[in-house]
Amino acid sequence: MLTQVLKANQTILEKFKTTIDLSTLPIPIKEKTITLARLCELGARDPDIVWPMFEAFWKEITASGRPPIMFTLDGLNHILRNSEYRDAKYELIHSLDLGIVKKFTDLLSGTTPLPNGGAVIAATSRSHAPVIKSLSLAITQQEDRQAGRKVTKLDPFERTYDARAEGALKGAEVLRVGGIKKDEARGLMEYWAHSGVFRGTVDERTVAEKWAVAGSGVVGEIERATLRMRI
């Protein structure tokens, strides 16, 4: 994760040097001697020290005067259930007990604020995702609140609700993102054709076929069906 953070933000992180006391880290580092980019690089090198290095990096980027943060997660369903890790008693560990996951969900729920502002975004879909009853209920209830409707109550006969998952979603705003229309899909495919990355013919039949295969206009699936599919 630190490697990906560095790839996406290197030019920004190189402008800031460490400011907090780093004497407790497993490797000797003095404040004001290295950039935040270098801190990420050092932490990503060794799995044995990566967590305290990440914690130090997080303290640095949330210190006063730092830029706003955008923290995103794709596949929200997968973290609102038990993980495949087990504890010393061989009991399954809930995903919300994992360090990075807990860090994200605390931000998503508002339990942990972002001192310098920013955005915390979690994405989910109905495609290739486990069914999490608590997630579905939380989304429905929040949409009810946003629309001023009566809030949907939980099913008293459903036994798979997870109070921890519900807590991770409290206060989150719901925004539904639908697929694009057929004329928009045609414009996208024509752009790919003019760019030379799509060699097929863009006609009504092709557009309708790719649009339908892509779950009624999911852009990523249109790209997959158009540019990656080979016969």
C-alpha positions as CSV (number, residue, x, y, z in Angstrom):
1,M,0.0,0.0,0.0
2,L,2.8,2.4,0.8
3,T,4.3,1.7,-2.6
4,Q,1.0,2.6,-4.3
5,V,0.7,5.7,-2.2
6,L,4.2,6.7,-3.3
7,K,3.5,6.1,-7.0
8,A,0.3,8.2,-6.9
9,N,1.6,11.1,-4.8
10,Q,5.4,11.2,-5.2
11,T,5.7,14.7,-6.5
12,I,3.6,16.0,-3.6
13,L,5.2,13.9,-0.9
14,E,8.7,15.0,-1.9
15,K,7.8,18.5,-1.0
16,F,7.2,17.7,2.7
17,K,9.7,16.6,5.3
18,T,9.0,14.7,8.5
19,T,8.2,16.8,11.5
20,I,7.1,14.5,14.3
21,D,9.3,12.6,16.7
22,L,10.4,9.4,14.9
23,S,12.7,8.0,17.6
24,T,10.4,5.1,18.3
25,L,10.6,3.7,14.8
26,P,12.4,0.4,14.3
27,I,15.0,2.1,12.1
28,P,16.9,5.3,13.0
29,I,15.3,8.4,11.5
30,K,15.4,11.9,12.8
31,E,12.6,14.4,12.1
32,K,13.2,17.0,9.4
33,T,15.8,14.9,7.7
34,I,13.9,12.9,5.1
35,T,10.8,13.6,2.9
36,L,7.5,11.8,3.3
37,A,8.2,10.1,0.0
38,R,11.4,8.6,1.4
39,L,9.5,7.5,4.5
40,C,7.0,5.6,2.3
41,E,9.9,4.0,0.4
42,L,11.7,2.9,3.5
43,G,8.5,1.4,5.0
44,A,7.6,-0.5,1.9
45,R,11.0,-2.2,1.8
46,D,10.5,-4.5,4.8
47,P,7.3,-6.2,5.9
48,D,8.6,-6.5,9.4
49,I,8.6,-2.7,10.0
50,V,5.9,-1.6,7.5
51,W,3.1,-1.1,10.1
52,P,5.0,1.3,12.5
53,M,6.3,3.1,9.4
54,F,2.7,3.4,8.0
55,E,1.5,4.8,11.4
56,A,4.3,7.3,11.3
57,F,3.4,8.3,7.8
58,W,-0.2,8.7,8.7
59,K,0.7,11.0,11.6
60,E,2.7,13.1,9.2
61,I,0.1,13.5,6.5
62,T,-2.6,14.4,9.0
63,A,-0.4,16.9,10.8
64,S,-1.4,20.6,10.8
65,G,-0.8,22.3,7.5
66,R,-0.7,19.1,5.3
67,P,-2.9,18.9,2.1
68,P,-6.3,17.2,2.2
69,I,-6.5,13.4,1.8
70,M,-8.5,11.2,-0.5
71,F,-8.7,7.6,0.8
72,T,-10.7,5.2,-1.3
73,L,-11.7,1.5,-1.3
74,D,-13.2,-0.6,-4.1
75,G,-15.1,-3.7,-3.1
76,L,-16.7,-2.6,0.2
77,N,-18.5,-5.9,0.5
78,H,-15.3,-7.8,1.1
79,I,-14.3,-6.0,4.3
80,L,-17.7,-6.2,6.0
81,R,-17.4,-9.9,6.9
82,N,-15.0,-12.4,8.4
83,S,-11.6,-12.5,6.8
84,E,-9.8,-15.7,6.0
85,Y,-7.2,-15.0,8.8
86,R,-7.5,-16.9,12.1
87,D,-6.4,-16.1,15.6
88,A,-4.5,-18.2,18.1
89,K,-7.7,-20.1,18.9
90,Y,-8.3,-20.8,15.2
91,E,-11.3,-18.5,15.2
92,L,-11.9,-16.4,12.1
93,I,-10.8,-12.8,12.4
94,H,-13.4,-10.2,11.4
95,S,-12.0,-7.9,8.6
96,L,-12.8,-4.9,10.8
97,D,-10.1,-6.1,13.2
98,L,-7.4,-5.8,10.6
99,G,-5.2,-2.6,10.8
100,I,-5.7,-1.0,7.4
101,V,-9.3,-1.9,7.2
102,K,-10.1,-0.5,10.7
103,K,-8.2,2.7,9.7
104,F,-10.4,3.1,6.7
105,T,-13.7,2.3,8.3
106,D,-13.0,4.6,11.2
107,L,-12.6,7.4,8.7
108,L,-15.6,6.3,6.6
109,S,-17.9,6.3,9.7
110,G,-16.5,9.6,10.9
111,T,-15.1,8.1,14.1
112,T,-11.7,9.4,13.1
113,P,-11.8,12.8,11.5
114,L,-9.5,14.1,8.7
115,P,-7.9,17.2,10.4
116,N,-7.1,18.9,7.1
117,G,-10.2,17.8,5.2
118,G,-10.5,15.4,2.3
119,A,-12.8,12.6,1.1
120,V,-13.3,9.0,2.1
121,I,-15.0,7.0,-0.6
122,A,-16.0,3.3,-0.6
123,A,-17.4,1.7,-3.8
124,T,-19.5,-1.4,-4.1
125,S,-21.5,-3.1,-6.8
126,R,-23.9,-6.0,-7.4
127,S,-21.4,-7.7,-9.7
128,H,-19.0,-10.4,-8.4
129,A,-19.5,-9.3,-4.8
130,P,-20.6,-11.3,-1.7
131,V,-24.1,-10.5,-0.4
132,I,-23.8,-8.6,2.9
133,K,-27.2,-8.0,4.5
134,S,-26.0,-5.3,6.8
135,L,-24.5,-3.4,3.9
136,S,-27.7,-3.6,1.8
137,L,-29.8,-2.4,4.8
138,A,-27.4,0.4,5.7
139,I,-27.5,1.7,2.1
140,T,-31.3,1.5,1.9
141,Q,-31.7,3.3,5.3
142,Q,-29.3,6.1,4.3
143,E,-31.1,6.6,1.0
144,D,-34.3,6.8,2.9
145,R,-32.9,9.5,5.1
146,Q,-31.5,11.4,2.2
147,A,-34.9,11.3,0.4
148,G,-36.8,12.2,3.6
149,R,-38.6,8.8,3.6
150,K,-39.5,6.6,6.5
151,V,-36.4,4.6,7.4
152,T,-36.6,0.9,6.5
153,K,-36.4,-1.3,9.5
154,L,-34.3,-4.5,9.8
155,D,-35.9,-7.8,9.1
156,P,-36.6,-9.4,12.6
157,F,-36.2,-12.9,11.1
158,E,-32.8,-12.2,9.6
159,R,-29.9,-13.6,11.7
160,T,-27.0,-12.5,9.6
161,Y,-27.0,-8.8,10.4
162,D,-23.6,-7.5,11.7
163,A,-23.7,-4.6,14.1
164,R,-20.0,-3.9,13.4
165,A,-20.6,-3.6,9.7
166,E,-23.5,-1.2,10.3
167,G,-21.4,0.9,12.6
168,A,-18.7,1.2,9.9
169,L,-21.3,2.8,7.6
170,K,-23.1,5.2,9.9
171,G,-23.2,8.7,8.6
172,A,-21.9,7.8,5.1
173,E,-23.6,9.5,2.2
174,V,-24.9,7.2,-0.6
175,L,-24.5,8.0,-4.2
176,R,-25.7,5.6,-6.9
177,V,-23.7,5.5,-10.1
178,G,-25.5,3.9,-13.0
179,G,-24.3,2.8,-16.4
180,I,-24.0,5.0,-19.4
181,K,-26.7,5.2,-22.1
182,K,-26.3,3.6,-25.5
183,D,-25.6,6.9,-27.3
184,E,-22.9,7.6,-24.7
185,A,-21.5,4.1,-25.2
186,R,-21.4,4.7,-28.9
187,G,-19.5,8.0,-28.4
188,L,-17.0,6.2,-26.2
189,M,-16.5,3.4,-28.7
190,E,-16.1,5.8,-31.6
191,Y,-13.4,7.6,-29.6
192,W,-11.6,4.3,-29.2
193,A,-12.0,3.6,-32.9
194,H,-10.6,7.0,-33.9
195,S,-7.7,6.5,-31.5
196,G,-6.9,3.2,-33.1
197,V,-7.3,1.0,-30.1
198,F,-10.6,-0.5,-31.4
199,R,-10.4,-1.9,-34.9
200,G,-14.0,-3.1,-35.2
201,T,-17.0,-1.4,-36.8
202,V,-19.0,0.9,-34.6
203,D,-22.6,0.3,-35.7
204,E,-26.0,-0.1,-33.9
205,R,-25.6,-3.9,-33.6
206,T,-22.1,-3.6,-32.1
207,V,-23.0,-0.9,-29.7
208,A,-26.2,-2.7,-28.5
209,E,-24.2,-6.0,-28.1
210,K,-21.4,-4.4,-26.0
211,W,-23.8,-2.3,-24.0
212,A,-25.9,-5.3,-23.0
213,V,-22.9,-7.5,-22.2
214,A,-21.5,-4.7,-20.1
215,G,-24.4,-4.9,-17.6
216,S,-26.4,-2.1,-19.3
217,G,-23.6,0.4,-19.7
218,V,-21.0,-0.2,-17.0
219,V,-18.0,1.6,-18.4
220,G,-15.3,-0.8,-17.2
221,E,-17.2,-3.7,-18.6
222,I,-17.7,-1.9,-22.0
223,E,-13.9,-1.5,-22.1
224,R,-13.4,-5.1,-21.2
225,A,-15.8,-6.3,-23.9
226,T,-14.6,-3.9,-26.5
227,L,-10.8,-3.6,-26.1
228,R,-9.8,-6.8,-24.2
229,M,-12.1,-9.5,-25.7
230,R,-10.4,-11.6,-28.4
231,I,-12.1,-14.1,-30.7
